[in-house]
């Protein structure tokens, strides 16, 4: 994990915005949701998110501005960037880093901070590595921008939904577990 703040954070944001403007994406991993349920869920989440900001689907420029806020870390003064070593197919390492990131987010919350996981930052892995002088053998998964929470921010009012557990959990001889028994 590399945590960036202050002057370096600002320089990184400028370089990310320029890379986006130039169309220089450099992901270490695929960013494709494919077709089907996962793509549909991502689109539904995006619709709720943009809706909470008052941005209509037809407002391409408004959506572009909102997306680029990712590259400025949503105004947060700090960003943690999570890299992984290139080991095997990466699945075990990525799983470990996901658990580490969840604990980091919980740790932030316990200290009065709010964190925003941002997979979009992984689209610019080459830019991030170049600015921070990170070796090529470390692959950028995502970032987490963080700061003290702003409960009045419009984005904090949009309804995040979860699918019912029955749609994502397969029970084996534990039928009552989702009923609280």
C-alpha atoms as one frame of an Amber mdcrd trajectory, in Angstrom:
protein
   0.000   0.000   0.000   1.246   3.460  -0.911  -0.495   6.347   0.847  -0.203
   9.670  -0.936  -1.056  13.092   0.483  -0.150  16.749   0.047   2.016  17.879
  -2.860   2.513  14.338  -4.193  -1.236  13.668  -4.078  -1.870  16.835  -6.086
   0.821  15.934  -8.642  -0.638  12.454  -9.010  -4.139  13.865  -9.568  -2.813
  16.217 -12.276  -1.050  13.351 -14.056  -4.134  11.116 -13.833  -6.342  13.851
 -15.287  -3.851  14.372 -18.111  -3.647  10.636 -18.809  -7.443  10.540 -18.975
  -7.540  13.556 -21.283  -4.949  11.913 -23.552  -6.768   8.561 -23.496  -3.727
   6.855 -21.956  -5.249   4.053 -19.938  -2.812   1.426 -18.693  -4.641  -1.147
 -16.571  -2.790  -4.070 -15.072  -6.030  -6.094 -15.030  -9.158  -6.256 -17.126
 -11.924  -3.838 -16.241 -14.609  -5.650 -18.201 -17.793  -6.737 -16.419 -18.735
  -8.804 -19.458 -22.377  -9.247 -20.308 -25.190 -10.335 -18.076 -26.005  -9.849
 -14.425 -22.720  -8.240 -13.329 -22.834  -5.667 -16.093 -26.500  -5.004 -15.326
 -25.749  -4.470 -11.637 -22.883  -2.089 -12.457 -25.143  -0.094 -14.781 -27.913
   0.073 -12.176 -25.462   1.309  -9.547 -24.138   3.944 -11.957 -27.686   5.125
 -12.689 -28.422   5.553  -8.969 -25.070   7.267  -8.390 -25.445   9.769 -11.233
 -29.078  10.285 -10.289 -28.028  11.243  -6.746 -25.811  13.909  -8.302 -28.643
  15.156 -10.514 -26.954  13.935 -13.703 -29.227  12.473 -16.367 -28.078   9.494
 -18.431 -28.202  11.655 -21.554 -25.825  14.224 -19.983 -22.551  12.835 -21.325
 -20.521  15.888 -20.265 -21.957  15.799 -16.743 -21.128  12.109 -16.444 -17.588
  12.744 -17.725 -17.053  15.455 -15.100 -18.350  13.131 -12.367 -16.138  10.267
 -13.525 -13.059  12.512 -13.574 -13.652  13.332  -9.891 -12.319   9.815  -9.269
  -8.976  10.996 -10.627  -8.970  13.845  -8.117  -9.810  11.395  -5.338 -13.209
  13.045  -4.808 -11.411  15.913  -3.088 -10.073  13.660  -0.332  -6.651  14.735
   0.960  -5.327  11.164   1.055  -5.351   8.162  -1.244  -4.130   4.654  -0.470
  -3.066   2.707  -3.552  -3.054  -1.065  -3.241  -0.514  -2.923  -5.334   0.092
  -6.644  -5.535   3.162  -8.579  -6.560   2.860 -10.592  -9.752   2.652 -14.072
  -8.217   1.149 -16.954 -10.163  -2.276 -16.094 -11.514  -2.720 -13.521  -8.721
  -6.019 -14.811  -7.386  -4.845 -15.704  -3.859  -2.897 -12.474  -3.560  -5.815
 -10.390  -4.844  -8.116 -12.095  -2.315  -5.697 -11.321   0.513  -5.446  -7.695
  -0.579  -9.242  -7.449  -0.758  -9.477  -8.614   2.858  -6.693  -6.215   3.835
  -8.548  -3.363   2.105 -11.792  -4.185   3.931  -9.956  -4.093   7.253  -8.358
  -0.793   6.238 -11.812   0.654   5.472 -13.166  -0.574   8.817 -10.129   0.895
  10.574 -10.744   4.231   8.881 -14.399   4.195   9.953 -13.483   3.392  13.546
 -11.330   6.541  13.564 -13.980   8.847  12.086 -12.801   8.697   8.493 -14.670
   7.685   5.370 -13.049   5.748   2.546 -14.074   5.282  -1.057 -12.718   2.218
  -2.886 -11.924   3.220  -6.472 -11.261   0.524  -9.020 -11.128   3.240 -11.695
  -7.683   4.249 -10.448  -6.457   0.839 -11.595  -7.159   1.889 -15.184  -4.148
   4.215 -14.912  -1.661   1.833 -13.313   1.197   2.914 -15.571   0.688   6.580
 -14.704   0.504   5.838 -10.977   3.654   3.704 -11.095   5.532   6.397 -13.044
   4.569   9.230 -10.679   5.263   7.248  -7.499   8.276   5.332  -8.860   6.681
   1.955  -8.152   8.399  -1.061  -9.764   6.728  -2.745 -12.743   6.429  -6.052
 -10.874   3.841  -4.494  -8.547   0.390  -4.387 -10.126  -2.177  -1.760  -9.137
  -5.505  -3.224  -8.070  -7.319  -0.105  -6.861  -7.161   2.908  -4.592  -9.037
   4.073  -1.530  -9.473   7.822  -1.139 -10.137   8.879   2.427 -10.935  11.830
   4.641 -13.283  12.737   7.450 -16.848  12.059   6.392 -19.061  14.752   4.910
 -22.593  13.560   5.677 -24.052  16.503   3.715 -22.415  15.455   0.432 -25.135
  14.485  -2.078 -23.377  11.243  -2.951 -23.821  10.037   0.637 -27.590  10.135
   0.275 -27.893   7.849  -2.719 -29.304   4.448  -1.961 -26.864   1.637  -2.240
 -28.710  -1.605  -2.640 -27.751  -5.178  -2.073 -29.187  -8.160  -3.815 -30.967
 -10.600  -1.516 -28.587 -13.141   0.000 -30.609 -15.891  -1.635 -29.334 -14.592
  -5.001 -25.668 -14.733  -4.044 -25.389 -17.493  -1.440 -25.882 -21.192  -2.110
 -26.808 -23.090   1.033 -25.812 -26.704   1.576 -27.780 -28.351   4.398 -28.136
 -24.969   6.111 -31.539 -23.877   4.838 -32.570 -21.821   7.867 -29.333 -19.822
   8.209 -30.666 -16.880   6.165 -33.864 -16.839   8.222 -31.961 -16.110  11.423
 -32.340 -19.601  12.865
